[in-house]
Amino acid sequence: MQDKTYVITEIVGVSDTSISQAVSNAIDRANQTLKALDWFEVKEVRGTVVEGKVGQYQVTLDVGFRYLSDEEMRNWATG
């Protein structure tokens, strides 16, 4: 098993329906542009209140993605 090195970045997911959907929205979007996305940690949950009701859920996540080896980069590029 090779050693792994990660980059950690913070993102915010948003949903009108639930906290879990806000997490899913954030991960789905990050996965479109980050290679080797491996894990996440929920750091903060907040939201908006509109007319006395929850208007929107906002979830701050730390996400970790791996630096890829040369071989992994070649495999990723060729699909």
N, CA, C and O atoms as a Maestro MAE file, in Angstrom:
{
 s_m_m2io_version
 :::
 2.0.0
}

f_m_ct {
 s_m_title
 :::
 protein
 m_atom[316] {
  # First column is atom index #
  i_m_mmod_type
  r_m_x_coord
  r_m_y_coord
  r_m_z_coord
  i_m_residue_number
  s_m_chain_name
  s_m_pdb_residue_name
  s_m_pdb_atom_name
  i_m_atomic_number
  :::
  1 25 0.845 -1.184 0.000 1 A "MET " " N  " 7
  2 3 0.000 0.000 0.000 1 A "MET " " CA " 6
  3 2 0.886 1.241 0.000 1 A "MET " " C  " 6
  4 15 1.812 1.363 0.802 1 A "MET " " O  " 8
  5 25 0.587 2.143 -0.901 2 A "GLN " " N  " 7
  6 3 1.408 3.344 -1.011 2 A "GLN " " CA " 6
  7 2 1.055 4.361 0.071 2 A "GLN " " C  " 6
  8 15 -0.060 4.375 0.592 2 A "GLN " " O  " 8
  9 25 2.023 5.206 0.395 3 A "ASP " " N  " 7
  10 3 1.748 6.310 1.296 3 A "ASP " " CA " 6
  11 2 0.838 7.293 0.592 3 A "ASP " " C  " 6
  12 15 0.859 7.397 -0.635 3 A "ASP " " O  " 8
  13 25 0.039 8.015 1.360 4 A "LYS " " N  " 7
  14 3 -0.891 8.969 0.777 4 A "LYS " " CA " 6
  15 2 -0.667 10.344 1.387 4 A "LYS " " C  " 6
  16 15 -0.355 10.472 2.571 4 A "LYS " " O  " 8
  17 25 -0.829 11.354 0.573 5 A "THR " " N  " 7
  18 3 -0.762 12.734 1.027 5 A "THR " " CA " 6
  19 2 -2.044 13.424 0.584 5 A "THR " " C  " 6
  20 15 -2.470 13.291 -0.563 5 A "THR " " O  " 8
  21 25 -2.651 14.158 1.504 6 A "TYR " " N  " 7
  22 3 -3.932 14.781 1.239 6 A "TYR " " CA " 6
  23 2 -3.855 16.297 1.259 6 A "TYR " " C  " 6
  24 15 -3.034 16.892 1.957 6 A "TYR " " O  " 8
  25 25 -4.721 16.897 0.485 7 A "VAL " " N  " 7
  26 3 -4.998 18.324 0.555 7 A "VAL " " CA " 6
  27 2 -6.363 18.442 1.219 7 A "VAL " " C  " 6
  28 15 -7.280 17.685 0.901 7 A "VAL " " O  " 8
  29 25 -6.498 19.377 2.129 8 A "ILE " " N  " 7
  30 3 -7.778 19.619 2.780 8 A "ILE " " CA " 6
  31 2 -8.258 21.001 2.359 8 A "ILE " " C  " 6
  32 15 -7.517 21.982 2.424 8 A "ILE " " O  " 8
  33 25 -9.504 21.055 1.929 9 A "THR " " N  " 7
  34 3 -10.096 22.334 1.563 9 A "THR " " CA " 6
  35 2 -11.489 22.432 2.161 9 A "THR " " C  " 6
  36 15 -12.134 21.416 2.418 9 A "THR " " O  " 8
  37 25 -11.943 23.639 2.378 10 A "GLU " " N  " 7
  38 3 -13.245 23.862 2.985 10 A "GLU " " CA " 6
  39 2 -14.255 24.262 1.915 10 A "GLU " " C  " 6
  40 15 -13.984 25.115 1.070 10 A "GLU " " O  " 8
  41 25 -15.420 23.632 1.968 11 A "ILE " " N  " 7
  42 3 -16.497 23.963 1.039 11 A "ILE " " CA " 6
  43 2 -17.798 24.096 1.822 11 A "ILE " " C  " 6
  44 15 -17.891 23.634 2.959 11 A "ILE " " O  " 8
  45 25 -18.788 24.715 1.223 12 A "VAL " " N  " 7
  46 3 -20.098 24.868 1.851 12 A "VAL " " CA " 6
  47 2 -21.156 24.317 0.910 12 A "VAL " " C  " 6
  48 15 -21.252 24.731 -0.246 12 A "VAL " " O  " 8
  49 25 -21.949 23.378 1.418 13 A "GLY " " N  " 7
  50 3 -23.073 22.836 0.664 13 A "GLY " " CA " 6
  51 2 -24.360 23.481 1.124 13 A "GLY " " C  " 6
  52 15 -24.509 23.820 2.298 13 A "GLY " " O  " 8
  53 25 -25.282 23.649 0.209 14 A "VAL " " N  " 7
  54 3 -26.542 24.325 0.492 14 A "VAL " " CA " 6
  55 2 -27.699 23.473 -0.021 14 A "VAL " " C  " 6
  56 15 -27.605 22.840 -1.073 14 A "VAL " " O  " 8
  57 25 -28.794 23.470 0.743 15 A "SER " " N  " 7
  58 3 -30.001 22.760 0.317 15 A "SER " " CA " 6
  59 2 -31.221 23.443 0.916 15 A "SER " " C  " 6
  60 15 -31.161 24.001 2.012 15 A "SER " " O  " 8
  61 25 -32.308 23.394 0.197 16 A "ASP " " N  " 7
  62 3 -33.590 23.877 0.711 16 A "ASP " " CA " 6
  63 2 -34.327 22.801 1.493 16 A "ASP " " C  " 6
  64 15 -35.316 23.092 2.165 16 A "ASP " " O  " 8
  65 25 -33.846 21.538 1.412 17 A "THR " " N  " 7
  66 3 -34.625 20.438 1.990 17 A "THR " " CA " 6
  67 2 -34.051 19.815 3.265 17 A "THR " " C  " 6
  68 15 -34.818 19.459 4.160 17 A "THR " " O  " 8
  69 25 -32.701 19.671 3.377 18 A "SER " " N  " 7
  70 3 -32.158 18.996 4.562 18 A "SER " " CA " 6
  71 2 -30.650 19.195 4.692 18 A "SER " " C  " 6
  72 15 -29.963 19.594 3.752 18 A "SER " " O  " 8
  73 25 -30.170 18.901 5.889 19 A "ILE " " N  " 7
  74 3 -28.730 18.947 6.142 19 A "ILE " " CA " 6
  75 2 -28.018 17.882 5.311 19 A "ILE " " C  " 6
  76 15 -26.982 18.154 4.704 19 A "ILE " " O  " 8
  77 25 -28.572 16.675 5.284 20 A "SER " " N  " 7
  78 3 -27.919 15.604 4.523 20 A "SER " " CA " 6
  79 2 -27.892 15.922 3.028 20 A "SER " " C  " 6
  80 15 -26.932 15.572 2.342 20 A "SER " " O  " 8
  81 25 -28.925 16.576 2.521 21 A "GLN " " N  " 7
  82 3 -28.912 16.967 1.111 21 A "GLN " " CA " 6
  83 2 -27.875 18.046 0.855 21 A "GLN " " C  " 6
  84 15 -27.256 18.070 -0.209 21 A "GLN " " O  " 8
  85 25 -27.677 18.944 1.822 22 A "ALA " " N  " 7
  86 3 -26.635 19.977 1.686 22 A "ALA " " CA " 6
  87 2 -25.254 19.325 1.612 22 A "ALA " " C  " 6
  88 15 -24.410 19.744 0.820 22 A "ALA " " O  " 8
  89 25 -25.021 18.293 2.443 23 A "VAL " " N  " 7
  90 3 -23.760 17.550 2.390 23 A "VAL " " CA " 6
  91 2 -23.613 16.880 1.026 23 A "VAL " " C  " 6
  92 15 -22.567 16.987 0.385 23 A "VAL " " O  " 8
  93 25 -24.656 16.195 0.589 24 A "SER " " N  " 7
  94 3 -24.608 15.509 -0.712 24 A "SER " " CA " 6
  95 2 -24.364 16.484 -1.855 24 A "SER " " C  " 6
  96 15 -23.585 16.197 -2.764 24 A "SER " " O  " 8
  97 25 -25.023 17.631 -1.813 25 A "ASN " " N  " 7
  98 3 -24.825 18.636 -2.859 25 A "ASN " " CA " 6
  99 2 -23.371 19.098 -2.909 25 A "ASN " " C  " 6
  100 15 -22.801 19.252 -3.990 25 A "ASN " " O  " 8
  101 25 -22.774 19.319 -1.739 26 A "ALA " " N  " 7
  102 3 -21.381 19.767 -1.681 26 A "ALA " " CA " 6
  103 2 -20.435 18.702 -2.234 26 A "ALA " " C  " 6
  104 15 -19.544 19.011 -3.025 26 A "ALA " " O  " 8
  105 25 -20.627 17.450 -1.819 27 A "ILE " " N  " 7
  106 3 -19.756 16.366 -2.274 27 A "ILE " " CA " 6
  107 2 -19.942 16.109 -3.764 27 A "ILE " " C  " 6
  108 15 -18.963 15.918 -4.486 27 A "ILE " " O  " 8
  109 25 -21.175 16.102 -4.225 28 A "ASP " " N  " 7
  110 3 -21.431 15.882 -5.660 28 A "ASP " " CA " 6
  111 2 -20.737 16.944 -6.505 28 A "ASP " " C  " 6
  112 15 -20.130 16.632 -7.530 28 A "ASP " " O  " 8
  113 25 -20.828 18.196 -6.073 29 A "ARG " " N  " 7
  114 3 -20.217 19.277 -6.854 29 A "ARG " " CA " 6
  115 2 -18.697 19.206 -6.777 29 A "ARG " " C  " 6
  116 15 -18.025 19.361 -7.798 29 A "ARG " " O  " 8
  117 25 -18.142 18.977 -5.595 30 A "ALA " " N  " 7
  118 3 -16.683 18.893 -5.449 30 A "ALA " " CA " 6
  119 2 -16.130 17.742 -6.283 30 A "ALA " " C  " 6
  120 15 -15.055 17.858 -6.871 30 A "ALA " " O  " 8
  121 25 -16.854 16.645 -6.333 31 A "ASN " " N  " 7
  122 3 -16.410 15.476 -7.085 31 A "ASN " " CA " 6
  123 2 -16.333 15.735 -8.598 31 A "ASN " " C  " 6
  124 15 -15.651 15.005 -9.318 31 A "ASN " " O  " 8
  125 25 -17.020 16.754 -9.068 32 A "GLN " " N  " 7
  126 3 -16.963 17.107 -10.491 32 A "GLN " " CA " 6
  127 2 -15.629 17.741 -10.874 32 A "GLN " " C  " 6
  128 15 -15.228 17.677 -12.036 32 A "GLN " " O  " 8
  129 25 -14.938 18.351 -9.914 33 A "THR " " N  " 7
  130 3 -13.703 19.066 -10.250 33 A "THR " " CA " 6
  131 2 -12.466 18.599 -9.487 33 A "THR " " C  " 6
  132 15 -11.346 18.923 -9.882 33 A "THR " " O  " 8
  133 25 -12.644 17.853 -8.415 34 A "LEU " " N  " 7
  134 3 -11.498 17.374 -7.634 34 A "LEU " " CA " 6
  135 2 -11.293 15.891 -7.892 34 A "LEU " " C  " 6
  136 15 -12.226 15.097 -7.773 34 A "LEU " " O  " 8
  137 25 -10.065 15.522 -8.248 35 A "LYS " " N  " 7
  138 3 -9.725 14.109 -8.421 35 A "LYS " " CA " 6
  139 2 -9.390 13.511 -7.063 35 A "LYS " " C  " 6
  140 15 -8.874 14.201 -6.184 35 A "LYS " " O  " 8
  141 25 -9.678 12.253 -6.898 36 A "ALA " " N  " 7
  142 3 -9.297 11.485 -5.715 36 A "ALA " " CA " 6
  143 2 -9.872 12.058 -4.429 36 A "ALA " " C  " 6
  144 15 -9.203 12.083 -3.397 36 A "ALA " " O  " 8
  145 25 -11.108 12.516 -4.496 37 A "LEU " " N  " 7
  146 3 -11.817 12.980 -3.305 37 A "LEU " " CA " 6
  147 2 -12.112 11.752 -2.449 37 A "LEU " " C  " 6
  148 15 -12.803 10.834 -2.890 37 A "LEU " " O  " 8
  149 25 -11.584 11.739 -1.218 38 A "ASP " " N  " 7
  150 3 -11.658 10.524 -0.399 38 A "ASP " " CA " 6
  151 2 -12.517 10.641 0.855 38 A "ASP " " C  " 6
  152 15 -13.106 9.646 1.278 38 A "ASP " " O  " 8
  153 25 -12.608 11.823 1.464 39 A "TRP " " N  " 7
  154 3 -13.322 11.896 2.734 39 A "TRP " " CA " 6
  155 2 -13.830 13.309 2.990 39 A "TRP " " C  " 6
  156 15 -13.416 14.265 2.334 39 A "TRP " " O  " 8
  157 25 -14.741 13.421 3.963 40 A "PHE " " N  " 7
  158 3 -15.216 14.734 4.391 40 A "PHE " " CA " 6
  159 2 -15.477 14.729 5.891 40 A "PHE " " C  " 6
  160 15 -15.650 13.676 6.504 40 A "PHE " " O  " 8
  161 25 -15.502 15.923 6.467 41 A "GLU " " N  " 7
  162 3 -15.835 16.114 7.870 41 A "GLU " " CA " 6
  163 2 -16.745 17.331 7.971 41 A "GLU " " C  " 6
  164 15 -16.402 18.411 7.490 41 A "GLU " " O  " 8
  165 25 -17.904 17.156 8.596 42 A "VAL " " N  " 7
  166 3 -18.810 18.287 8.800 42 A "VAL " " CA " 6
  167 2 -18.243 19.156 9.911 42 A "VAL " " C  " 6
  168 15 -18.016 18.682 11.025 42 A "VAL " " O  " 8
  169 25 -18.014 20.428 9.606 43 A "LYS " " N  " 7
  170 3 -17.433 21.361 10.570 43 A "LYS " " CA " 6
  171 2 -18.483 22.269 11.205 43 A "LYS " " C  " 6
  172 15 -18.366 22.647 12.371 43 A "LYS " " O  " 8
  173 25 -19.511 22.616 10.425 44 A "GLU " " N  " 7
  174 3 -20.487 23.577 10.913 44 A "GLU " " CA " 6
  175 2 -21.810 23.388 10.177 44 A "GLU " " C  " 6
  176 15 -21.837 23.107 8.979 44 A "GLU " " O  " 8
  177 25 -22.893 23.546 10.908 45 A "VAL " " N  " 7
  178 3 -24.226 23.511 10.310 45 A "VAL " " CA " 6
  179 2 -24.913 24.821 10.677 45 A "VAL " " C  " 6
  180 15 -24.923 25.228 11.838 45 A "VAL " " O  " 8
  181 25 -25.478 25.465 9.685 46 A "ARG " " N  " 7
  182 3 -26.221 26.689 9.921 46 A "ARG " " CA " 6
  183 2 -27.307 26.782 8.855 46 A "ARG " " C  " 6
  184 15 -27.425 25.899 8.006 46 A "ARG " " O  " 8
  185 25 -28.081 27.825 8.899 47 A "GLY " " N  " 7
  186 3 -29.116 27.991 7.896 47 A "GLY " " CA " 6
  187 2 -29.737 29.360 7.981 47 A "GLY " " C  " 6
  188 15 -29.319 30.221 8.756 47 A "GLY " " O  " 8
  189 25 -30.740 29.530 7.164 48 A "THR " " N  " 7
  190 3 -31.469 30.788 7.158 48 A "THR " " CA " 6
  191 2 -32.885 30.548 7.659 48 A "THR " " C  " 6
  192 15 -33.418 29.443 7.564 48 A "THR " " O  " 8
  193 25 -33.477 31.600 8.191 49 A "VAL " " N  " 7
  194 3 -34.864 31.550 8.641 49 A "VAL " " CA " 6
  195 2 -35.648 32.544 7.796 49 A "VAL " " C  " 6
  196 15 -35.295 33.719 7.699 49 A "VAL " " O  " 8
  197 25 -36.712 32.047 7.192 50 A "VAL " " N  " 7
  198 3 -37.568 32.877 6.355 50 A "VAL " " CA " 6
  199 2 -38.997 32.762 6.883 50 A "VAL " " C  " 6
  200 15 -39.573 31.674 6.905 50 A "VAL " " O  " 8
  201 25 -39.551 33.867 7.298 51 A "GLU " " N  " 7
  202 3 -40.917 33.896 7.834 51 A "GLU " " CA " 6
  203 2 -41.133 32.845 8.922 51 A "GLU " " C  " 6
  204 15 -42.167 32.179 8.960 51 A "GLU " " O  " 8
  205 25 -40.134 32.705 9.813 52 A "GLY " " N  " 7
  206 3 -40.255 31.798 10.948 52 A "GLY " " CA " 6
  207 2 -40.018 30.339 10.652 52 A "GLY " " C  " 6
  208 15 -40.228 29.491 11.519 52 A "GLY " " O  " 8
  209 25 -39.582 30.024 9.436 53 A "LYS " " N  " 7
  210 3 -39.320 28.621 9.065 53 A "LYS " " CA " 6
  211 2 -37.927 28.505 8.456 53 A "LYS " " C  " 6
  212 15 -37.334 29.486 8.007 53 A "LYS " " O  " 8
  213 25 -37.429 27.276 8.457 54 A "VAL " " N  " 7
  214 3 -36.123 27.043 7.837 54 A "VAL " " CA " 6
  215 2 -36.227 27.364 6.355 54 A "VAL " " C  " 6
  216 15 -37.061 26.812 5.637 54 A "VAL " " O  " 8
  217 25 -35.357 28.273 5.910 55 A "GLY " " N  " 7
  218 3 -35.345 28.628 4.503 55 A "GLY " " CA " 6
  219 2 -34.308 27.849 3.720 55 A "GLY " " C  " 6
  220 15 -34.518 27.482 2.564 55 A "GLY " " O  " 8
  221 25 -33.188 27.604 4.374 56 A "GLN " " N  " 7
  222 3 -32.079 26.951 3.684 56 A "GLN " " CA " 6
  223 2 -31.129 26.362 4.720 56 A "GLN " " C  " 6
  224 15 -30.902 26.946 5.779 56 A "GLN " " O  " 8
  225 25 -30.580 25.200 4.396 57 A "TYR " " N  " 7
  226 3 -29.566 24.556 5.218 57 A "TYR " " CA " 6
  227 2 -28.209 24.821 4.576 57 A "TYR " " C  " 6
  228 15 -28.057 24.715 3.359 57 A "TYR " " O  " 8
  229 25 -27.220 25.168 5.405 58 A "GLN " " N  " 7
  230 3 -25.866 25.401 4.917 58 A "GLN " " CA " 6
  231 2 -24.916 24.581 5.787 58 A "GLN " " C  " 6
  232 15 -24.957 24.673 7.014 58 A "GLN " " O  " 8
  233 25 -24.072 23.788 5.156 59 A "VAL " " N  " 7
  234 3 -23.164 22.893 5.872 59 A "VAL " " CA " 6
  235 2 -21.736 23.158 5.402 59 A "VAL " " C  " 6
  236 15 -21.434 23.058 4.212 59 A "VAL " " O  " 8
  237 25 -20.865 23.497 6.346 60 A "THR " " N  " 7
  238 3 -19.452 23.684 6.029 60 A "THR " " CA " 6
  239 2 -18.730 22.358 6.219 60 A "THR " " C  " 6
  240 15 -18.842 21.722 7.266 60 A "THR " " O  " 8
  241 25 -17.991 21.951 5.199 61 A "LEU " " N  " 7
  242 3 -17.263 20.684 5.219 61 A "LEU " " CA " 6
  243 2 -15.789 20.920 4.960 61 A "LEU " " C  " 6
  244 15 -15.423 21.785 4.165 61 A "LEU " " O  " 8
  245 25 -14.945 20.154 5.626 62 A "ASP " " N  " 7
  246 3 -13.567 19.970 5.181 62 A "ASP " " CA " 6
  247 2 -13.592 18.722 4.312 62 A "ASP " " C  " 6
  248 15 -14.122 17.691 4.726 62 A "ASP " " O  " 8
  249 25 -13.030 18.803 3.121 63 A "VAL " " N  " 7
  250 3 -12.929 17.634 2.257 63 A "VAL " " CA " 6
  251 2 -11.460 17.347 2.004 63 A "VAL " " C  " 6
  252 15 -10.646 18.261 1.876 63 A "VAL " " O  " 8
  253 25 -11.134 16.068 1.933 64 A "GLY " " N  " 7
  254 3 -9.764 15.653 1.677 64 A "GLY " " CA " 6
  255 2 -9.661 14.961 0.337 64 A "GLY " " C  " 6
  256 15 -10.427 14.050 0.024 64 A "GLY " " O  " 8
  257 25 -8.696 15.413 -0.448 65 A "PHE " " N  " 7
  258 3 -8.427 14.726 -1.705 65 A "PHE " " CA " 6
  259 2 -6.936 14.458 -1.799 65 A "PHE " " C  " 6
  260 15 -6.112 15.234 -1.315 65 A "PHE " " O  " 8
  261 25 -6.609 13.334 -2.438 66 A "ARG " " N  " 7
  262 3 -5.246 12.833 -2.492 66 A "ARG " " CA " 6
  263 2 -4.439 13.465 -3.601 66 A "ARG " " C  " 6
  264 15 -4.952 13.749 -4.684 66 A "ARG " " O  " 8
  265 25 -3.169 13.679 -3.316 67 A "TYR " " N  " 7
  266 3 -2.219 13.906 -4.399 67 A "TYR " " CA " 6
  267 2 -2.036 12.556 -5.086 67 A "TYR " " C  " 6
  268 15 -1.801 11.548 -4.420 67 A "TYR " " O  " 8
  269 25 -2.139 12.532 -6.384 68 A "LEU " " N  " 7
  270 3 -2.040 11.282 -7.121 68 A "LEU " " CA " 6
  271 2 -0.600 10.996 -7.521 68 A "LEU " " C  " 6
  272 15 0.178 11.911 -7.794 68 A "LEU " " O  " 8
  273 25 -0.261 9.721 -7.551 69 A "SER " " N  " 7
  274 3 1.046 9.301 -8.046 69 A "SER " " CA " 6
  275 2 1.082 9.496 -9.556 69 A "SER " " C  " 6
  276 15 0.042 9.711 -10.179 69 A "SER " " O  " 8
  277 25 2.259 9.425 -10.140 70 A "ASP " " N  " 7
  278 3 2.370 9.543 -11.598 70 A "ASP " " CA " 6
  279 2 1.533 8.479 -12.302 70 A "ASP " " C  " 6
  280 15 0.868 8.759 -13.299 70 A "ASP " " O  " 8
  281 25 1.572 7.260 -11.776 71 A "GLU " " N  " 7
  282 3 0.779 6.179 -12.377 71 A "GLU " " CA " 6
  283 2 -0.708 6.447 -12.282 71 A "GLU " " C  " 6
  284 15 -1.441 6.249 -13.251 71 A "GLU " " O  " 8
  285 25 -1.162 6.900 -11.114 72 A "GLU " " N  " 7
  286 3 -2.582 7.225 -10.956 72 A "GLU " " CA " 6
  287 2 -2.994 8.344 -11.902 72 A "GLU " " C  " 6
  288 15 -4.093 8.313 -12.456 72 A "GLU " " O  " 8
  289 25 -2.122 9.335 -12.092 73 A "MET " " N  " 7
  290 3 -2.424 10.427 -13.018 73 A "MET " " CA " 6
  291 2 -2.581 9.900 -14.441 73 A "MET " " C  " 6
  292 15 -3.503 10.290 -15.157 73 A "MET " " O  " 8
  293 25 -1.671 9.008 -14.847 74 A "ARG " " N  " 7
  294 3 -1.770 8.427 -16.197 74 A "ARG " " CA " 6
  295 2 -3.076 7.639 -16.345 74 A "ARG " " C  " 6
  296 15 -3.766 7.753 -17.358 74 A "ARG " " O  " 8
  297 25 -3.407 6.835 -15.322 75 A "ASN " " N  " 7
  298 3 -4.634 6.051 -15.371 75 A "ASN " " CA " 6
  299 2 -5.868 6.946 -15.392 75 A "ASN " " C  " 6
  300 15 -6.843 6.656 -16.086 75 A "ASN " " O  " 8
  301 25 -5.821 8.022 -14.638 76 A "TRP " " N  " 7
  302 3 -6.947 8.952 -14.580 76 A "TRP " " CA " 6
  303 2 -7.141 9.616 -15.948 76 A "TRP " " C  " 6
  304 15 -8.269 9.767 -16.418 76 A "TRP " " O  " 8
  305 25 -6.041 10.004 -16.572 77 A "ALA " " N  " 7
  306 3 -6.100 10.703 -17.855 77 A "ALA " " CA " 6
  307 2 -6.620 9.802 -18.973 77 A "ALA " " C  " 6
  308 15 -7.279 10.279 -19.897 77 A "ALA " " O  " 8
  309 25 -6.329 8.514 -18.897 78 A "THR " " N  " 7
  310 3 -6.765 7.599 -19.964 78 A "THR " " CA " 6
  311 2 -8.142 6.999 -19.672 78 A "THR " " C  " 6
  312 15 -8.731 6.324 -20.517 78 A "THR " " O  " 8
  313 25 -8.643 7.257 -18.460 79 A "GLY " " N  " 7
  314 3 -9.993 6.817 -18.119 79 A "GLY " " CA " 6
  315 2 -10.098 5.393 -17.809 79 A "GLY " " C  " 6
  316 15 -11.188 4.907 -17.507 79 A "GLY " " O  " 8
  :::
 }
 m_bond[315] {
  # First column is bond index #
  i_m_from
  i_m_to
  i_m_order
  :::
  1 1 2 1
  2 2 3 1
  3 3 4 2
  4 3 5 1
  5 5 6 1
  6 6 7 1
  7 7 8 2
  8 7 9 1
  9 9 10 1
  10 10 11 1
  11 11 12 2
  12 11 13 1
  13 13 14 1
  14 14 15 1
  15 15 16 2
  16 15 17 1
  17 17 18 1
  18 18 19 1
  19 19 20 2
  20 19 21 1
  21 21 22 1
  22 22 23 1
  23 23 24 2
  24 23 25 1
  25 25 26 1
  26 26 27 1
  27 27 28 2
  28 27 29 1
  29 29 30 1
  30 30 31 1
  31 31 32 2
  32 31 33 1
  33 33 34 1
  34 34 35 1
  35 35 36 2
  36 35 37 1
  37 37 38 1
  38 38 39 1
  39 39 40 2
  40 39 41 1
  41 41 42 1
  42 42 43 1
  43 43 44 2
  44 43 45 1
  45 45 46 1
  46 46 47 1
  47 47 48 2
  48 47 49 1
  49 49 50 1
  50 50 51 1
  51 51 52 2
  52 51 53 1
  53 53 54 1
  54 54 55 1
  55 55 56 2
  56 55 57 1
  57 57 58 1
  58 58 59 1
  59 59 60 2
  60 59 61 1
  61 61 62 1
  62 62 63 1
  63 63 64 2
  64 63 65 1
  65 65 66 1
  66 66 67 1
  67 67 68 2
  68 67 69 1
  69 69 70 1
  70 70 71 1
  71 71 72 2
  72 71 73 1
  73 73 74 1
  74 74 75 1
  75 75 76 2
  76 75 77 1
  77 77 78 1
  78 78 79 1
  79 79 80 2
  80 79 81 1
  81 81 82 1
  82 82 83 1
  83 83 84 2
  84 83 85 1
  85 85 86 1
  86 86 87 1
  87 87 88 2
  88 87 89 1
  89 89 90 1
  90 90 91 1
  91 91 92 2
  92 91 93 1
  93 93 94 1
  94 94 95 1
  95 95 96 2
  96 95 97 1
  97 97 98 1
  98 98 99 1
  99 99 100 2
  100 99 101 1
  101 101 102 1
  102 102 103 1
  103 103 104 2
  104 103 105 1
  105 105 106 1
  106 106 107 1
  107 107 108 2
  108 107 109 1
  109 109 110 1
  110 110 111 1
  111 111 112 2
  112 111 113 1
  113 113 114 1
  114 114 115 1
  115 115 116 2
  116 115 117 1
  117 117 118 1
  118 118 119 1
  119 119 120 2
  120 119 121 1
  121 121 122 1
  122 122 123 1
  123 123 124 2
  124 123 125 1
  125 125 126 1
  126 126 127 1
  127 127 128 2
  128 127 129 1
  129 129 130 1
  130 130 131 1
  131 131 132 2
  132 131 133 1
  133 133 134 1
  134 134 135 1
  135 135 136 2
  136 135 137 1
  137 137 138 1
  138 138 139 1
  139 139 140 2
  140 139 141 1
  141 141 142 1
  142 142 143 1
  143 143 144 2
  144 143 145 1
  145 145 146 1
  146 146 147 1
  147 147 148 2
  148 147 149 1
  149 149 150 1
  150 150 151 1
  151 151 152 2
  152 151 153 1
  153 153 154 1
  154 154 155 1
  155 155 156 2
  156 155 157 1
  157 157 158 1
  158 158 159 1
  159 159 160 2
  160 159 161 1
  161 161 162 1
  162 162 163 1
  163 163 164 2
  164 163 165 1
  165 165 166 1
  166 166 167 1
  167 167 168 2
  168 167 169 1
  169 169 170 1
  170 170 171 1
  171 171 172 2
  172 171 173 1
  173 173 174 1
  174 174 175 1
  175 175 176 2
  176 175 177 1
  177 177 178 1
  178 178 179 1
  179 179 180 2
  180 179 181 1
  181 181 182 1
  182 182 183 1
  183 183 184 2
  184 183 185 1
  185 185 186 1
  186 186 187 1
  187 187 188 2
  188 187 189 1
  189 189 190 1
  190 190 191 1
  191 191 192 2
  192 191 193 1
  193 193 194 1
  194 194 195 1
  195 195 196 2
  196 195 197 1
  197 197 198 1
  198 198 199 1
  199 199 200 2
  200 199 201 1
  201 201 202 1
  202 202 203 1
  203 203 204 2
  204 203 205 1
  205 205 206 1
  206 206 207 1
  207 207 208 2
  208 207 209 1
  209 209 210 1
  210 210 211 1
  211 211 212 2
  212 211 213 1
  213 213 214 1
  214 214 215 1
  215 215 216 2
  216 215 217 1
  217 217 218 1
  218 218 219 1
  219 219 220 2
  220 219 221 1
  221 221 222 1
  222 222 223 1
  223 223 224 2
  224 223 225 1
  225 225 226 1
  226 226 227 1
  227 227 228 2
  228 227 229 1
  229 229 230 1
  230 230 231 1
  231 231 232 2
  232 231 233 1
  233 233 234 1
  234 234 235 1
  235 235 236 2
  236 235 237 1
  237 237 238 1
  238 238 239 1
  239 239 240 2
  240 239 241 1
  241 241 242 1
  242 242 243 1
  243 243 244 2
  244 243 245 1
  245 245 246 1
  246 246 247 1
  247 247 248 2
  248 247 249 1
  249 249 250 1
  250 250 251 1
  251 251 252 2
  252 251 253 1
  253 253 254 1
  254 254 255 1
  255 255 256 2
  256 255 257 1
  257 257 258 1
  258 258 259 1
  259 259 260 2
  260 259 261 1
  261 261 262 1
  262 262 263 1
  263 263 264 2
  264 263 265 1
  265 265 266 1
  266 266 267 1
  267 267 268 2
  268 267 269 1
  269 269 270 1
  270 270 271 1
  271 271 272 2
  272 271 273 1
  273 273 274 1
  274 274 275 1
  275 275 276 2
  276 275 277 1
  277 277 278 1
  278 278 279 1
  279 279 280 2
  280 279 281 1
  281 281 282 1
  282 282 283 1
  283 283 284 2
  284 283 285 1
  285 285 286 1
  286 286 287 1
  287 287 288 2
  288 287 289 1
  289 289 290 1
  290 290 291 1
  291 291 292 2
  292 291 293 1
  293 293 294 1
  294 294 295 1
  295 295 296 2
  296 295 297 1
  297 297 298 1
  298 298 299 1
  299 299 300 2
  300 299 301 1
  301 301 302 1
  302 302 303 1
  303 303 304 2
  304 303 305 1
  305 305 306 1
  306 306 307 1
  307 307 308 2
  308 307 309 1
  309 309 310 1
  310 310 311 1
  311 311 312 2
  312 311 313 1
  313 313 314 1
  314 314 315 1
  315 315 316 2
  :::
 }
}
